Every structure is written in structure tokens, then in C-alpha cells.
Amino acid sequence: MKKSIIKCLFFSIISSHIFSAHNLRAIVPQYYFPETKFLKQEALSIGKQAYQLLFFGQIKDSLNLAKLAVKIDNRNEKLWTTLAEAQIASKLYDDALISLKNAQKINPKMAEIYFAKSTIFLKQSKIKKAKIALQSGIKILPKNINAIFQLGNIYLMEKNYEKALEEFDKAIKIKKDFWQAINNKGLAYFELDKINLSILSFKESLSIKENAESMLALASCLRTKDINKSISLAKKALIKNPNYVENNYRKEQLWGDKLQTSTEKLFENNEIKKEVLFAKTKLF
């Protein structure tokens, strides 16, 4: 388009000399090209809007804005990670991995890239890749307690309970009231047949936050030690969160085979069957 206009103008000047220099300037279109600095600022602003929309659950709009942001500035790793988060929320996992690869090329020392990769690999049930990604991120940010906790959870999935305990201890050392890590220590101890240590962990977790998981897990620990206390805790746990009545839900929370078996045996007790059935009705 621009070359055609120049050709027409040149031909007119040569053939007729009708236009003056002033008139020529009047008919040439004036274009404004934003500066690179302005474009980068605009891309960041759009990226922030995309992140806010994602936070408020407006996933489709967030995805569209994030795509626009990287089109404007494809040299900003934060924009790529924002796009990846929107793609993860949209379950576009392969696309998200591509976005994270682009971010990694720009800034291979950004720990969040590896943590996001781990999230995707877990959703794809690629446990080994998820562990490697997490370990890479932790090397960059060694005190990220959420990443350390998640690594411990992966070791739980792999039934490597001793390693899981090591990671949970690391997380607790950074944050003493990290009740989720304390609770999950109890899960690991139970599978190692260290029931007394398991009981201590669940009790400590409950002392920090009264939660249904630790409550029911403690009930399972006490099933052969104090059945009355066990039933009382189990009833309270099911009222607090009926989801724990389901074996699959507990499995998602990384309960091991031994704790699952103990819990199912507890649910067979006649004194709690009514509460078990009632909890199941709450799931529909």
C-alpha cells in the first residue's frame, strides 16, 4: 500500500508538476507508531487485567487478554506465564507447556515456570516429570514452602514415605504452623506402621486448625485403641466435610492403602453407619 502511494505521487510530479511540495504533504497519510516502551507498558497492563480476570474466574476473557498481551510483547516471560496459567485453567495443558517453554527461553531462572510445569504434569499424571520440574524450581527458590510441600506429596504418591517426611519437615521448619504438612506427616507415618507418631501428627495439626481430614485420620488411628473416641471424632469429621466419606476423595488427598482400610473398617461400626449414610446423601 505504501509503495503504491509513492509510485502514484512520483508519476504525478514527473508528468504534470501540478502539486506543490506543500500540497504533497497534505495528501500523504500521517501514521503514528507507538514507541517500544509504550507497547511494553501496554502489554503489561493487559497482562495484569488478564491475571485479575483469571483470579475472579473469568477464564475465557482472561485467556483472550493474555494472548493479546504476548502478541504485543513476546519477550516478557511474565506475560507468557500469565498466558500459561489461563491455559491451565482452560485445561489447554499442551498449549500451556508451549507458553512455559517460551518463558523459559527468556528467563531460565524463573522458578514459577518450573512450578507451573509441575502442576501440568501432575494433571497429566506424569509424576516423574512433575517431580523433576519441582526440584528444578526449588533449586532456584529453596525456601518456597508450597513447592517443598508439593514435592513431599509427590513422594507420598510414589509411596516413598521416608522422603516424604523429609520434605514435610523442611516445610515445617520454614513455617511451624503449616498444619497441612504436619497432617501429611501423619499420613506417611501410618503407612510406615508408626501409629503413635501418626497420632501425634494429627493431634498437632488439629491444635493449629480444626479440620475434617486430621479429625477422621485420627479417628482411624484410634480405632483399635479407643473406639468411643474414634467414633466421636469420625462423626464430627463427616459433619464438617461429608466428602471424606468417599474412598476416592480420600485417595485424592493422598491417603495410603493402610489408612484407607482402617477407615473403611471404622465406617462398618454400627454406631457410625447412620452418619456414614447421611454423609453420602450430602454428596448429591
Residue frames relative to the residue before (quaternion, step in Angstrom):
aa qw qx qy qz dx dy dz
M 1.0000 0.0000 0.0000 0.0000 0.00 0.00 0.00
K 0.6849 0.4874 -0.2913 0.4566 3.56 0.85 -0.98
K 0.6607 0.5084 -0.3094 0.4575 3.64 0.95 -0.83
S 0.6251 0.5453 -0.3352 0.4467 3.60 1.01 -0.73
I 0.6441 0.5180 -0.3182 0.4643 3.56 0.98 -0.87
I 0.6550 0.5126 -0.3114 0.4596 3.57 0.94 -0.91
K 0.6420 0.5259 -0.3273 0.4517 3.60 0.98 -0.83
C 0.6505 0.5181 -0.3114 0.4598 3.59 0.92 -0.89
L 0.6641 0.5042 -0.3018 0.4622 3.55 0.92 -0.92
F 0.6532 0.5193 -0.3154 0.4519 3.56 0.94 -0.87
F 0.6521 0.5161 -0.3083 0.4618 3.58 0.96 -0.89
S 0.6541 0.5201 -0.3146 0.4502 3.58 0.92 -0.85
I 0.6511 0.5177 -0.3151 0.4569 3.58 0.95 -0.89
I 0.6894 0.4907 -0.2857 0.4498 3.58 0.84 -0.98
S 0.7578 0.4468 -0.2302 0.4161 3.59 0.79 -1.00
S 0.8552 0.1725 -0.0546 0.4857 3.58 0.83 -0.82
H 0.2339 -0.7987 0.5170 0.2000 3.61 1.21 -0.48
I 0.2905 0.7904 -0.4967 0.2101 3.57 1.11 0.65
F 0.7553 0.4184 -0.2282 0.4499 3.59 0.82 -0.98
S 0.3424 -0.6922 0.5913 0.2323 3.52 -1.05 0.71
A 0.6726 -0.4792 0.3623 0.4322 3.55 -1.26 0.24
H 0.6320 0.5382 -0.3328 0.4474 3.59 1.00 -0.76
N 0.6721 0.4946 -0.2967 0.4643 3.57 0.94 -0.90
L 0.6141 0.5537 -0.3497 0.4405 3.55 1.06 -0.73
R 0.6521 0.5125 -0.3123 0.4632 3.58 0.92 -0.86
A 0.6341 0.5617 -0.3286 0.4176 3.54 1.09 -0.72
I 0.7585 0.3892 -0.2272 0.4707 3.60 1.00 -0.74
V 0.5540 0.5890 -0.4096 0.4224 3.62 1.23 -0.22
P 0.4531 -0.7001 0.4716 0.2866 3.66 -0.70 1.05
Q 0.2907 -0.7441 0.5785 0.1648 3.56 -1.07 0.79
Y 0.1068 -0.8130 0.5717 0.0271 3.57 -0.56 1.15
Y 0.2232 -0.7511 0.6040 0.1459 3.55 -1.17 0.75
F 0.1130 -0.7905 0.6006 0.0397 3.55 -0.66 1.12
P 0.3845 -0.7419 0.4953 0.2373 3.60 -0.47 1.18
E 0.5184 -0.6293 0.4829 0.3194 3.54 -1.13 0.64
T 0.6477 -0.5402 0.3788 0.3810 3.57 -1.21 0.60
K 0.6312 0.5485 -0.3260 0.4409 3.56 1.00 -0.86
F 0.6536 0.5081 -0.3086 0.4684 3.58 0.98 -0.86
L 0.6543 0.5213 -0.3163 0.4474 3.59 0.94 -0.90
K 0.6503 0.5150 -0.3165 0.4600 3.59 0.98 -0.83
Q 0.6438 0.5137 -0.3150 0.4716 3.57 1.01 -0.81
E 0.6481 0.5149 -0.3104 0.4674 3.56 1.01 -0.85
A 0.6408 0.5233 -0.3174 0.4635 3.60 0.99 -0.83
L 0.6445 0.5173 -0.3128 0.4682 3.59 0.99 -0.84
S 0.6431 0.5262 -0.3156 0.4582 3.56 0.99 -0.87
I 0.6608 0.4892 -0.2971 0.4856 3.57 0.98 -0.87
G 0.6282 0.5426 -0.3276 0.4513 3.58 1.06 -0.76
K 0.6423 0.5172 -0.3102 0.4729 3.56 1.02 -0.80
Q 0.6360 0.5182 -0.3204 0.4736 3.57 1.03 -0.80
A 0.6319 0.5359 -0.3231 0.4573 3.56 1.02 -0.85
Y 0.6605 0.5107 -0.2997 0.4616 3.57 0.97 -0.90
Q 0.6475 0.5190 -0.3133 0.4617 3.57 1.00 -0.84
L 0.6479 0.5122 -0.3138 0.4683 3.58 0.98 -0.84
L 0.6323 0.5248 -0.3248 0.4683 3.56 1.05 -0.79
F 0.6280 0.5480 -0.3196 0.4507 3.57 1.01 -0.85
F 0.7440 0.3847 -0.2074 0.5054 3.58 1.02 -0.81
G 0.6172 -0.6222 0.3220 0.3581 3.57 1.24 0.38
Q 0.5214 0.6114 -0.4324 0.4092 3.59 1.22 0.20
I 0.1072 -0.8815 0.4582 0.0380 3.51 0.64 1.27
K 0.6718 0.5094 -0.3147 0.4361 3.61 0.83 -0.93
D 0.6745 0.4799 -0.2916 0.4794 3.58 0.90 -0.92
S 0.6199 0.5453 -0.3318 0.4564 3.57 1.05 -0.78
L 0.6529 0.5251 -0.3060 0.4521 3.57 0.93 -0.92
N 0.6687 0.5068 -0.2994 0.4543 3.58 0.92 -0.92
L 0.6703 0.4875 -0.2992 0.4728 3.58 0.96 -0.84
A 0.6410 0.5262 -0.3263 0.4536 3.59 0.99 -0.81
K 0.6222 0.5292 -0.3321 0.4717 3.58 1.05 -0.76
L 0.6481 0.5188 -0.3086 0.4643 3.57 0.98 -0.89
A 0.6416 0.5516 -0.3222 0.4247 3.57 0.94 -0.89
V 0.7117 0.4398 -0.2707 0.4763 3.61 0.88 -0.90
K 0.5762 0.5584 -0.3845 0.4564 3.58 1.20 -0.39
I 0.6644 0.4921 -0.2929 0.4802 3.55 1.07 -0.76
D 0.7986 0.0023 0.0332 0.6009 3.56 0.96 -0.88
N 0.0646 -0.8360 0.5448 -0.0082 3.57 -0.16 1.29
R 0.6042 0.5456 -0.3568 0.4583 3.58 1.26 0.37
N 0.5854 0.5448 -0.3755 0.4686 3.57 1.23 0.43
E 0.3737 -0.7691 0.4769 0.2033 3.58 -0.39 1.23
K 0.6171 0.5605 -0.3487 0.4282 3.60 1.10 -0.65
L 0.6310 0.5196 -0.3272 0.4742 3.58 1.09 -0.68
W 0.6406 0.5159 -0.3212 0.4693 3.56 1.06 -0.75
T 0.6678 0.4866 -0.3129 0.4683 3.61 0.98 -0.78
T 0.6022 0.5371 -0.3557 0.4715 3.58 1.13 -0.62
L 0.6383 0.5111 -0.3167 0.4806 3.56 1.00 -0.84
A 0.6396 0.5309 -0.3234 0.4521 3.58 0.98 -0.84
E 0.6447 0.5200 -0.3210 0.4593 3.59 0.97 -0.82
A 0.6541 0.4949 -0.3096 0.4810 3.57 1.00 -0.82
Q 0.6492 0.5073 -0.3104 0.4742 3.59 1.06 -0.72
I 0.6159 0.5254 -0.3426 0.4768 3.58 1.06 -0.69
A 0.6548 0.5095 -0.3021 0.4694 3.57 0.96 -0.91
S 0.6944 0.4419 -0.2547 0.5075 3.57 1.17 -0.64
K 0.4361 -0.7191 0.4203 0.3407 3.60 1.38 0.05
L 0.4324 0.6528 -0.4859 0.3883 3.56 1.14 0.72
Y 0.0670 -0.8827 0.4642 0.0279 3.52 0.69 1.17
D 0.6581 0.4986 -0.3219 0.4634 3.60 0.93 -0.81
D 0.6305 0.5202 -0.3257 0.4752 3.58 1.03 -0.77
A 0.6417 0.5333 -0.3159 0.4517 3.56 1.00 -0.85
L 0.6408 0.5225 -0.3240 0.4597 3.59 1.01 -0.78
I 0.6211 0.5267 -0.3313 0.4765 3.59 1.09 -0.71
S 0.6465 0.5155 -0.3117 0.4682 3.59 0.98 -0.87
L 0.6724 0.4909 -0.2932 0.4699 3.57 0.97 -0.84
K 0.5993 0.5465 -0.3529 0.4664 3.57 1.13 -0.63
N 0.6410 0.5166 -0.3130 0.4737 3.57 1.03 -0.81
A 0.6446 0.5168 -0.3113 0.4695 3.56 1.02 -0.84
Q 0.6567 0.5323 -0.2993 0.4426 3.56 0.99 -0.90
K 0.6091 0.5512 -0.3443 0.4546 3.60 1.09 -0.69
I 0.6843 0.4777 -0.2760 0.4768 3.55 1.05 -0.82
N 0.8116 -0.0081 0.0587 0.5812 3.57 0.91 -0.96
P 0.1477 -0.8365 0.5237 0.0650 3.59 0.08 1.27
K 0.6514 0.5135 -0.3097 0.4648 3.60 1.27 -0.16
M 0.4888 0.6449 -0.4411 0.3880 3.59 1.23 0.32
A 0.3643 -0.7853 0.4613 0.1944 3.58 -0.25 1.30
E 0.6036 0.5979 -0.3542 0.3910 3.59 1.04 -0.78
I 0.5707 0.5909 -0.3792 0.4258 3.59 1.13 -0.58
Y 0.7043 0.4636 -0.2607 0.4702 3.56 0.87 -0.98
F 0.6271 0.5246 -0.3391 0.4653 3.59 1.06 -0.70
A 0.6504 0.5058 -0.3114 0.4734 3.58 1.03 -0.81
K 0.6155 0.5381 -0.3379 0.4663 3.57 1.04 -0.77
S 0.6399 0.5347 -0.3179 0.4513 3.55 0.97 -0.87
T 0.6222 0.5469 -0.3278 0.4541 3.57 1.02 -0.85
I 0.6647 0.4986 -0.2990 0.4692 3.57 0.93 -0.92
F 0.6733 0.5039 -0.3050 0.4469 3.58 0.83 -0.95
L 0.6228 0.5253 -0.3428 0.4677 3.60 1.07 -0.68
K 0.6533 0.5077 -0.3080 0.4696 3.58 0.99 -0.83
Q 0.6984 0.4299 -0.2516 0.5139 3.57 1.20 -0.57
S 0.4379 -0.7211 0.4225 0.3313 3.57 1.37 0.12
K 0.4400 0.6468 -0.4847 0.3914 3.58 1.09 0.77
I 0.1572 -0.8663 0.4699 0.0638 3.51 0.52 1.32
K 0.6641 0.5162 -0.3158 0.4391 3.59 0.87 -0.91
K 0.6666 0.4892 -0.2979 0.4771 3.59 0.94 -0.88
A 0.6183 0.5445 -0.3367 0.4560 3.57 1.07 -0.76
K 0.6561 0.5135 -0.3073 0.4598 3.58 0.98 -0.86
I 0.6564 0.5127 -0.3121 0.4569 3.58 0.92 -0.90
A 0.6528 0.5161 -0.3111 0.4591 3.57 0.97 -0.88
L 0.6519 0.5135 -0.3108 0.4633 3.57 0.97 -0.87
Q 0.6602 0.5134 -0.3080 0.4535 3.56 0.89 -0.91
S 0.6244 0.5343 -0.3298 0.4647 3.59 1.08 -0.72
G 0.6717 0.4971 -0.2878 0.4679 3.55 1.00 -0.87
I 0.6544 0.5223 -0.3063 0.4529 3.57 1.02 -0.83
K 0.5767 0.5730 -0.3775 0.4433 3.61 1.12 -0.57
I 0.6854 0.4603 -0.2697 0.4956 3.56 1.11 -0.74
L 0.7816 0.1232 -0.0519 0.6093 3.58 1.01 -0.88
P 0.1310 -0.8663 0.4777 0.0639 3.61 0.34 1.22
K 0.7335 0.3982 -0.2462 0.4927 3.62 1.18 -0.28
N 0.3747 0.7039 -0.5093 0.3238 3.57 1.16 0.54
I 0.2970 -0.8182 0.4633 0.1665 3.57 -0.08 1.30
N 0.6238 0.5442 -0.3543 0.4350 3.60 1.04 -0.66
A 0.6546 0.4986 -0.3045 0.4798 3.56 1.04 -0.80
I 0.6381 0.5182 -0.3210 0.4703 3.58 0.98 -0.84
F 0.6416 0.5248 -0.3073 0.4674 3.58 0.99 -0.90
Q 0.6707 0.4984 -0.2965 0.4625 3.57 0.94 -0.90
L 0.6130 0.5304 -0.3465 0.4720 3.57 1.09 -0.68
G 0.6228 0.5303 -0.3263 0.4738 3.56 1.06 -0.76
N 0.6438 0.5230 -0.3120 0.4633 3.56 1.03 -0.80
I 0.6271 0.5250 -0.3384 0.4654 3.58 1.04 -0.73
Y 0.6354 0.5087 -0.3293 0.4786 3.57 1.03 -0.75
L 0.5888 0.5447 -0.3642 0.4732 3.61 1.13 -0.60
M 0.6455 0.5256 -0.3116 0.4582 3.58 0.95 -0.91
E 0.7109 0.4418 -0.2444 0.4897 3.55 1.05 -0.81
K 0.4072 -0.7326 0.4365 0.3270 3.57 1.38 -0.06
N 0.4337 0.6424 -0.4846 0.4055 3.53 1.17 0.70
Y 0.1082 -0.8837 0.4534 0.0428 3.53 0.55 1.28
E 0.6139 0.5480 -0.3545 0.4440 3.58 1.04 -0.64
K 0.6687 0.4802 -0.2904 0.4878 3.59 0.97 -0.87
A 0.6040 0.5545 -0.3501 0.4530 3.57 1.07 -0.71
L 0.6509 0.5209 -0.3050 0.4604 3.57 0.96 -0.90
E 0.6215 0.5472 -0.3378 0.4475 3.58 1.01 -0.79
E 0.6907 0.4748 -0.2813 0.4674 3.58 0.89 -0.94
F 0.6421 0.5136 -0.3318 0.4625 3.61 0.97 -0.78
D 0.6315 0.5295 -0.3261 0.4631 3.58 1.05 -0.77
K 0.6207 0.5394 -0.3345 0.4602 3.58 1.04 -0.77
A 0.6655 0.5040 -0.2959 0.4643 3.56 0.96 -0.92
I 0.6724 0.4993 -0.2889 0.4639 3.58 0.96 -0.90
K 0.5997 0.5626 -0.3533 0.4461 3.57 1.12 -0.64
I 0.6691 0.4720 -0.2825 0.4998 3.58 1.12 -0.70
K 0.7936 0.0672 -0.0055 0.6047 3.58 1.02 -0.87
K 0.3258 -0.8125 0.4538 0.1667 3.56 -0.13 1.32
D 0.7413 0.3888 -0.2291 0.4969 3.61 1.08 -0.65
F 0.3248 0.7441 -0.5114 0.2816 3.58 1.16 0.60
W 0.1687 -0.8599 0.4738 0.0878 3.54 0.37 1.29
Q 0.5975 0.5756 -0.3716 0.4167 3.60 1.08 -0.63
A 0.6644 0.4880 -0.2983 0.4810 3.58 1.01 -0.84
I 0.6265 0.5276 -0.3270 0.4714 3.57 1.07 -0.79
N 0.6318 0.5314 -0.3160 0.4676 3.57 1.00 -0.86
N 0.7132 0.4664 -0.2666 0.4503 3.56 0.85 -0.97
K 0.5222 0.5759 -0.4176 0.4704 3.56 1.25 -0.28
G 0.6314 0.5407 -0.3208 0.4540 3.56 1.03 -0.80
L 0.6218 0.5373 -0.3340 0.4617 3.58 1.05 -0.76
A 0.6729 0.4936 -0.2893 0.4689 3.55 0.95 -0.93
Y 0.6546 0.5247 -0.3175 0.4421 3.60 0.88 -0.91
F 0.6364 0.5409 -0.3399 0.4324 3.58 0.95 -0.83
E 0.6804 0.4839 -0.2927 0.4661 3.60 0.93 -0.88
L 0.6671 0.4627 -0.2906 0.5064 3.58 1.25 -0.43
D 0.4638 -0.7062 0.4050 0.3495 3.58 1.39 0.15
K 0.4700 0.6226 -0.4692 0.4140 3.58 1.15 0.64
I 0.0907 -0.8740 0.4765 0.0289 3.51 0.67 1.24
N 0.6429 0.5318 -0.3341 0.4384 3.59 0.95 -0.80
L 0.6556 0.4830 -0.3053 0.4937 3.59 1.02 -0.78
S 0.6021 0.5553 -0.3394 0.4625 3.55 1.12 -0.69
I 0.6441 0.5233 -0.3045 0.4676 3.58 0.96 -0.91
L 0.6559 0.5135 -0.3099 0.4583 3.57 0.92 -0.92
S 0.6532 0.5223 -0.3122 0.4507 3.59 0.97 -0.84
F 0.6884 0.4745 -0.2925 0.4640 3.57 0.85 -0.93
K 0.6313 0.5228 -0.3295 0.4686 3.59 1.05 -0.71
E 0.6523 0.5079 -0.3137 0.4671 3.57 0.98 -0.83
S 0.6283 0.5352 -0.3261 0.4609 3.56 1.00 -0.83
L 0.6763 0.4933 -0.2813 0.4693 3.58 0.96 -0.90
S 0.6197 0.5460 -0.3479 0.4437 3.59 1.09 -0.60
I 0.6692 0.4644 -0.2870 0.5041 3.57 1.22 -0.50
K 0.7886 -0.0733 0.0805 0.6052 3.57 0.95 -0.92
E 0.3648 -0.7160 0.5509 0.2253 3.56 -0.81 1.00
N 0.1375 0.8109 -0.5483 0.1513 3.57 -0.26 1.26
A 0.6099 -0.6129 0.3777 0.3312 3.54 -1.10 0.78
E 0.6348 0.5586 -0.3457 0.4068 3.60 0.97 -0.80
S 0.6969 0.4543 -0.2785 0.4800 3.59 0.76 -1.00
M 0.6203 0.5679 -0.3300 0.4287 3.55 1.09 -0.78
L 0.7106 0.4347 -0.2601 0.4884 3.57 0.85 -0.98
A 0.6256 0.5352 -0.3389 0.4554 3.58 1.02 -0.74
L 0.6440 0.5062 -0.3130 0.4807 3.57 1.01 -0.81
A 0.6089 0.5524 -0.3394 0.4572 3.56 1.07 -0.77
S 0.6602 0.5047 -0.3020 0.4672 3.58 1.00 -0.83
C 0.6262 0.5394 -0.3270 0.4584 3.56 1.09 -0.74
L 0.7372 0.4338 -0.2144 0.4715 3.56 1.02 -0.88
R 0.3767 0.7740 -0.4568 0.2242 3.58 1.30 -0.10
T 0.7732 0.3079 -0.1771 0.5253 3.61 0.95 -0.79
K 0.6547 0.5141 -0.3060 0.4620 3.59 1.27 -0.03
D 0.7851 -0.0600 0.0954 0.6090 3.58 0.99 -0.94
I 0.1999 -0.8464 0.4824 0.1044 3.56 0.28 1.30
N 0.6321 0.5385 -0.3452 0.4374 3.60 1.00 -0.71
K 0.6589 0.4858 -0.2907 0.4954 3.56 0.96 -0.91
S 0.6214 0.5620 -0.3213 0.4415 3.55 1.05 -0.86
I 0.6887 0.4755 -0.2785 0.4713 3.60 0.84 -0.98
S 0.6339 0.5407 -0.3244 0.4479 3.57 0.98 -0.84
L 0.6763 0.4862 -0.2841 0.4749 3.58 0.93 -0.92
A 0.6529 0.5281 -0.3140 0.4429 3.57 0.97 -0.88
K 0.6358 0.5271 -0.3236 0.4617 3.58 0.98 -0.85
K 0.6672 0.5072 -0.2890 0.4626 3.54 0.94 -0.94
A 0.6459 0.5307 -0.3107 0.4524 3.58 1.01 -0.85
L 0.6855 0.4901 -0.2886 0.4545 3.59 0.91 -0.90
I 0.6097 0.5228 -0.3460 0.4850 3.57 1.14 -0.57
K 0.6718 0.5170 -0.2813 0.4497 3.53 1.00 -0.92
N 0.7879 -0.0809 0.0666 0.6068 3.57 1.00 -0.83
P 0.2743 -0.8107 0.4982 0.1393 3.60 -0.09 1.31
N 0.5160 0.6633 -0.4181 0.3450 3.62 1.16 -0.42
Y 0.6358 0.5664 -0.3308 0.4068 3.57 1.10 -0.66
V 0.4964 0.6297 -0.4439 0.4000 3.58 1.24 0.06
E 0.6759 0.5102 -0.2709 0.4577 3.56 1.23 -0.57
N 0.5046 -0.6672 0.4705 0.2808 3.56 -0.89 1.00
N 0.6706 0.5121 -0.3001 0.4450 3.59 0.93 -0.91
Y 0.6328 0.5232 -0.3370 0.4607 3.56 1.04 -0.73
R 0.6551 0.4977 -0.3122 0.4750 3.57 0.95 -0.84
K 0.6112 0.5483 -0.3427 0.4565 3.57 1.09 -0.71
E 0.6299 0.5308 -0.3204 0.4679 3.57 1.05 -0.78
Q 0.6806 0.4488 -0.2713 0.5116 3.57 1.20 -0.58
L 0.5499 -0.6833 0.3355 0.3438 3.55 1.38 0.39
W 0.2906 0.7383 -0.5483 0.2644 3.58 1.06 0.67
G 0.3997 -0.7329 0.5074 0.2136 3.55 -0.93 0.95
D 0.7346 -0.4533 0.2943 0.4103 3.55 -1.34 0.27
K 0.6736 0.5129 -0.3079 0.4342 3.59 0.91 -0.89
L 0.6746 0.4753 -0.2942 0.4821 3.57 0.96 -0.85
Q 0.6104 0.5454 -0.3440 0.4601 3.58 1.08 -0.68
T 0.6611 0.5110 -0.3011 0.4595 3.56 0.92 -0.94
S 0.6552 0.5143 -0.3069 0.4606 3.56 0.95 -0.88
T 0.6581 0.5148 -0.3054 0.4568 3.57 1.00 -0.83
E 0.6489 0.5127 -0.3166 0.4645 3.58 0.96 -0.86
K 0.6328 0.5139 -0.3283 0.4772 3.59 1.05 -0.71
L 0.6223 0.5348 -0.3335 0.4641 3.58 1.04 -0.75
F 0.6748 0.5098 -0.2888 0.4486 3.58 0.96 -0.88
E 0.6057 0.5564 -0.3536 0.4456 3.59 1.26 -0.30
N 0.4966 0.6571 -0.4287 0.3713 3.58 1.24 -0.24
N 0.5301 -0.6744 0.4203 0.2960 3.57 -0.82 1.01
E 0.6547 0.5477 -0.3142 0.4156 3.58 1.07 -0.67
I 0.7526 0.3520 -0.2100 0.5154 3.58 1.21 -0.26
K 0.4252 0.7383 -0.4459 0.2745 3.60 1.25 -0.16
K 0.6202 0.5531 -0.3372 0.4423 3.57 1.03 -0.79
E 0.6830 0.4808 -0.2779 0.4744 3.58 0.92 -0.93
V 0.6134 0.5451 -0.3396 0.4596 3.58 1.10 -0.70
L 0.6744 0.4869 -0.2908 0.4727 3.58 0.89 -0.93
F 0.6468 0.5202 -0.3119 0.4624 3.58 0.99 -0.83
A 0.6332 0.5317 -0.3231 0.4604 3.58 1.02 -0.84
K 0.6449 0.5318 -0.3163 0.4486 3.59 1.00 -0.82
T 0.6327 0.5256 -0.3391 0.4565 3.60 1.07 -0.67
K 0.6179 0.5645 -0.3356 0.4324 3.58 1.16 -0.55
L 0.6241 0.5779 -0.3348 0.4055 3.59 1.21 -0.39
F 0.6874 0.4716 -0.2819 0.4750 3.59 1.23 -0.24
